[in-house]
């Protein structure tokens, strides 16, 4: 895969266009063969997932040998093998050992030897995703946010060599290691092109773009930590399952990287939530692990980096609106910058 910062925002337009017909193009007649070949399970029923915003083909699958439901998650084999599927399995196996509830990935194949596409077979998590199905009180939501902070602190204990996206060659060998020598090097990936894209779309002017790049250049010293930890990088409510007052699973680890723990915490306000989450998340986190050094300064910095790629994604996917533009403008404010309203 080319050097990108965030896959959802920075994949090729040609690949994005292919997602529109992914279900029509996927050979569903091969689903029974996939399960028999991978796990020696007999498929009795499958149905398409009605999830939104995903680049994958996803089916819920029942088998005769086990009472649980499975998820088949696949692509169309459009571009290079999606080795991140293998990375996800390695990562979730490690996170699970820490007592953090995650999705159990039973099988992954990115070889394309028997099938022309990459796929994962996962066990369905218990519960429902928070974004779609939470209808409780603010106090109940706060408890979930606090618990999420505790879990994030736990998996932030996992340290790896390198920084940034995980090395694909290492993942294929069952190892986990970042591809960059420093965290600031990863933060810089696609930074100039993101700014140029927003200038082209008339969101910011050229002066503001240069000033944004300068903001990150002048703060490399606080970004370049000695050791990187596991960062989920997508702690949105639609990636968190709950049942009652407890989280039952954190899933969708395809954006995970090695980096500064402040990135996971700083990006929190950029995700849509039922109630403000940040305060309770930080309280839960601090009950297990100290907040990173220079946290307040880092929070502004990583919040800005997150909103940069999110604005690019919003424009590319036709989802840009005044609310997103205002949120982006708010992240520029600490640096005396603004958008072109």
SVG drawing of the C-alpha trace seen along z (x, -y; Angstrom):
<svg xmlns="http://www.w3.org/2000/svg" viewBox="-33 -35 47 64">
<polyline fill="none" stroke="black" stroke-width="0.4" points="0.0,0.0 1.3,-3.5 2.4,-5.8 -0.8,-7.1 -1.8,-8.7 -5.4,-7.4 -6.7,-4.7 -10.4,-5.9 -9.4,-9.4 -6.3,-8.7 -7.1,-5.7 -7.3,-6.2 -10.5,-7.6 -10.7,-4.6 -10.8,-2.3 -13.4,-4.5 -15.6,-4.3 -15.4,-0.5 -17.1,-0.4 -20.4,-1.6 -21.1,1.8 -19.1,4.0 -22.1,6.1 -23.3,6.6 -19.7,7.6 -18.9,10.0 -19.4,13.8 -21.7,14.8 -21.9,18.3 -18.4,18.8 -19.3,18.0 -20.0,21.7 -16.7,22.7 -14.8,20.0 -16.1,21.3 -15.5,24.9 -12.0,24.3 -11.0,21.9 -12.7,23.5 -14.3,26.7 -17.7,25.2 -21.0,25.8 -22.9,22.6 -26.6,22.8 -27.5,19.1 -26.0,15.8 -27.3,12.3 -25.9,8.9 -25.0,6.4 -26.9,3.2 -24.0,1.2 -23.1,-2.2 -19.8,-3.8 -17.8,-0.7 -15.4,0.2 -15.9,3.9 -18.4,6.6 -19.8,7.8 -22.1,10.8 -23.6,12.3 -23.1,16.1 -24.7,19.0 -23.2,22.5 -24.4,25.9 -21.5,26.8 -21.5,23.8 -24.4,21.8 -22.7,18.4 -23.0,16.1 -20.0,15.2 -19.1,12.2 -17.4,12.5 -15.5,9.3 -14.0,9.2 -12.9,6.9 -13.1,7.4 -9.4,7.9 -9.4,4.6 -5.9,3.4 -2.9,4.9 -3.6,7.5 -5.1,5.9 -2.5,7.0 -4.0,4.8 -6.5,7.6 -3.6,9.7 -2.4,6.8 -5.9,6.6 -5.8,10.2 -2.3,9.9 -3.4,6.7 -6.7,7.9 -5.1,11.1 -2.6,9.0 -5.3,6.6 -7.5,9.5 -4.8,10.8 -5.0,7.6 -8.6,8.2 -10.0,5.6 -13.1,6.9 -12.4,7.0 -13.6,8.7 -12.3,12.3 -10.9,12.9 -10.9,16.6 -9.3,16.7 -7.6,14.3 -6.5,14.9 -4.7,12.3 -2.7,14.8 -5.3,14.8 -4.1,18.3 -7.5,20.0 -9.7,16.9 -9.1,13.7 -10.0,11.5 -8.9,11.0 -11.2,11.9 -11.6,12.3 -13.9,14.5 -14.9,13.0 -17.1,14.1 -20.0,11.7 -19.7,9.5 -22.4,9.5 -24.5,6.4 -25.1,3.5 -23.1,0.5 -23.4,-2.6 -24.0,-5.1 -27.1,-3.3 -28.6,-1.7 -27.8,-3.7 -31.0,-5.3 -30.1,-5.7 -29.4,-8.6 -26.4,-10.9 -25.3,-9.2 -25.4,-5.8 -23.4,-7.2 -20.9,-8.7 -20.3,-5.3 -19.6,-3.8 -17.2,-6.7 -15.3,-6.2 -15.1,-2.4 -13.8,-3.2 -11.1,-5.3 -10.0,-2.5 -9.8,-0.1 -7.9,-2.6 -5.3,-3.0 -4.9,0.8 -4.1,1.3 -1.9,-1.8 0.4,0.4 1.3,2.3 4.6,0.9 6.2,1.6 9.3,0.6 8.9,-2.1 6.0,-4.5 3.1,-5.0 1.3,-2.3 2.3,1.3 4.9,2.8 3.1,5.2 6.1,7.6 6.4,8.0 2.7,8.6 2.9,11.4 5.6,13.0 3.4,12.6 5.3,9.6 4.2,6.0 6.4,3.1 5.9,-0.5 7.2,-1.8 8.5,-5.2 11.6,-6.2 9.7,-8.9 6.1,-9.8 6.4,-13.3 7.4,-11.5 4.1,-9.7 2.1,-12.8 3.7,-14.5 2.4,-11.8 -0.1,-13.4 0.0,-16.6 0.9,-18.8 -1.4,-17.1 -4.3,-17.4 -3.7,-21.1 -3.4,-21.5 -6.7,-19.6 -8.4,-22.1 -6.9,-25.0 -8.1,-23.6 -11.7,-23.2 -11.5,-26.8 -11.8,-25.8 -8.5,-27.5 -6.2,-29.9 -2.5,-29.3 -1.3,-31.3 -3.3,-29.3 -2.0,-26.1 1.6,-27.2 0.9,-28.2 -0.7,-24.8 2.4,-23.0 4.6,-25.4 2.5,-24.5 3.6,-20.8 7.1,-21.6 7.6,-23.8 6.3,-21.1 8.3,-18.0 10.0,-18.0 6.9,-17.2 5.7,-14.7 8.8,-12.6 8.4,-10.3 10.9,-7.6 8.5,-4.6 5.2,-4.3 2.2,-2.4 -0.8,-0.9 -3.3,-3.5 -6.7,-2.4 -7.2,-5.7 -11.0,-5.3 -12.7,-5.2 -16.1,-6.2 -19.3,-5.0 -20.1,-2.9 -16.9,-0.9 -17.9,-0.1 -20.4,2.5 -22.3,2.3 -24.9,4.3 -26.5,2.7 -24.0,0.5 -20.9,2.1 -18.8,2.1 -18.7,5.6 -16.3,5.0 -14.0,2.5 -13.6,3.4 -12.5,2.1 -8.8,1.8 -7.8,1.3 -6.7,-2.3 -4.4,-1.3 -0.9,-2.7 2.1,-2.9 2.3,-6.3 1.6,-8.8 -1.2,-7.8 -2.4,-11.4 -3.6,-10.9 -6.4,-8.5 -7.5,-10.8 -7.2,-14.0 -9.3,-12.8 -12.2,-12.0 -14.1,-15.3 -14.1,-14.7 -16.4,-11.6 -20.2,-11.9 -21.4,-11.1 -24.7,-11.1 -23.3,-13.3 -19.8,-15.0 -17.4,-12.1 -14.0,-13.6 -14.1,-14.4 -15.3,-11.0 -13.0,-9.3 -10.0,-11.1 -11.1,-10.3 -11.3,-6.6 -8.0,-6.7 -6.3,-8.6 -7.6,-5.9 -5.3,-3.4 -2.5,-5.4 -1.1,-8.9 -2.0,-11.3 0.9,-11.8 3.3,-14.6 2.5,-17.9 -1.1,-16.6 -2.9,-19.9 -0.6,-21.1 -0.7,-17.7 -4.4,-17.6 -4.7,-20.7 -2.1,-19.5 -3.5,-16.0 -7.1,-17.3 -6.0,-19.6 -4.3,-16.7 -7.4,-14.6 -9.8,-17.2 -7.5,-17.8 -7.9,-14.3 -11.6,-14.3 -12.3,-17.4 -10.6,-15.8 -12.7,-12.7 -15.9,-14.8 -15.2,-16.6 -14.2,-13.5 -17.3,-11.6 -19.8,-14.5 -20.4,-14.9 -19.0,-18.3 -21.4,-20.6 -21.3,-23.7 -21.1,-21.7 -17.9,-19.9 -16.4,-23.2 -17.1,-24.9 -15.5,-22.0 -12.4,-22.3 -12.3,-26.0 -12.4,-25.5 -9.3,-23.3 -7.5,-26.1 -8.4,-28.8 -5.7,-28.0 -3.1,-28.9 -4.8,-32.1 -6.1,-30.6 -9.5,-30.1 -11.3,-28.7 -12.8,-30.6 -16.5,-30.7"/>
</svg>
